[in-house]
């Protein structure tokens, strides 16, 4: 089989599975985090968590597919491994950056929701 096809299949398998399982983990564990932020609005936690999961999948799978390019000649196993580690590494950095952005965003929301009122 063509080494390029094997490399791309491995890339899609690893990046797709990582996106899926990380999304499920963030969905399950993020629910507790959202409940702690939206104490007075518990009715929006589950819909918000669903929207965040869908957005996570769309953004990450879109990036994985957009990043699905090849400029190098994958003529041997070392070139294939270098290609995969570079692609998967960038995907993981984007996943981590998006997660960090979401955490900062929700912490900012939490601070604004529960800011002490100096007028009292």
ZAMARGU-4260 file (C-alpha; in steps of 0.2 Angstrom, whole numbers, plus 5000, padded with zeros to 4 digits):
<rodrens>
0) 5000/5000/5000 | 5005/5018/4997 | 5015/5026/5012 | 5005/5042/5009 | 4988/5033/5011
5) 4994/5024/5027 | 5001/5040/5034 | 4985/5050/5031 | 4974/5035/5038 | 4985/5035/5054
10) 4983/5054/5055 | 4964/5054/5053 | 4963/5039/5065 | 4973/5047/5079 | 4967/5065/5077
15) 4949/5059/5075 | 4949/5048/5090 | 4958/5061/5101 | 4945/5074/5096 | 4931/5062/5100
20) 4937/5055/5117 | 4943/5072/5123 | 4926/5080/5118 | 4917/5066/5128 | 4928/5068/5143
25) 4927/5087/5143 | 4908/5085/5141 | 4906/5074/5156 | 4918/5083/5167 | 4914/5100/5161
30) 4896/5098/5167 | 4902/5100/5185 | 4912/5115/5181 | 4897/5123/5172 | 4885/5119/5187
35) 4897/5128/5198 | 4897/5144/5187 | 4879/5145/5183 | 4872/5141/5201 | 4857/5152/5198
40) 4854/5146/5181 | 4855/5127/5182 | 4842/5126/5167 | 4855/5132/5155 | 4869/5120/5160
45) 4865/5105/5150 | 4860/5114/5134 | 4876/5125/5135 | 4886/5109/5138 | 4878/5101/5122
50) 4882/5117/5112 | 4900/5117/5118 | 4902/5099/5113 | 4896/5102/5096 | 4906/5117/5094
55) 4922/5108/5100 | 4919/5094/5087 | 4916/5106/5073 | 4931/5117/5077 | 4943/5103/5080
60) 4937/5091/5066 | 4937/5106/5054 | 4955/5110/5059 | 4960/5092/5057 | 4953/5092/5040
65) 4960/5109/5035 | 4977/5103/5041 | 4976/5088/5031 | 4990/5093/5018 | 5006/5086/5013
70) 5021/5095/5006 | 5034/5082/5011 | 5039/5067/5001 | 5034/5052/5013 | 5046/5039/5005
75) 5052/5030/5021 | 5046/5026/5039 | 5056/5040/5047 | 5048/5053/5035 | 5031/5046/5039
80) 5034/5047/5058 | 5040/5065/5057 | 5025/5070/5047 | 5013/5062/5059 | 5022/5069/5075
85) 5022/5086/5067 | 5003/5085/5062 | 4997/5077/5078 | 5008/5089/5089 | 5000/5104/5081
90) 4982/5097/5083 | 4986/5094/5101 | 4992/5111/5104 | 4976/5118/5096 | 4965/5107/5106
95) 4974/5113/5122 | 4974/5131/5117 | 4955/5130/5114 | 4952/5122/5131 | 4963/5135/5140
100) 4953/5149/5131 | 4936/5141/5136 | 4942/5139/5154 | 4948/5158/5155 | 4932/5163/5147
105) 4921/5154/5159 | 4931/5160/5174 | 4929/5178/5168 | 4910/5175/5166 | 4910/5168/5184
110) 4919/5183/5191 | 4906/5195/5182 | 4891/5185/5188 | 4897/5184/5206 | 4906/5201/5208
115) 4902/5208/5225 | 4891/5223/5225 | 4899/5237/5234 | 4883/5247/5235 | 4876/5235/5249
</rodrens>
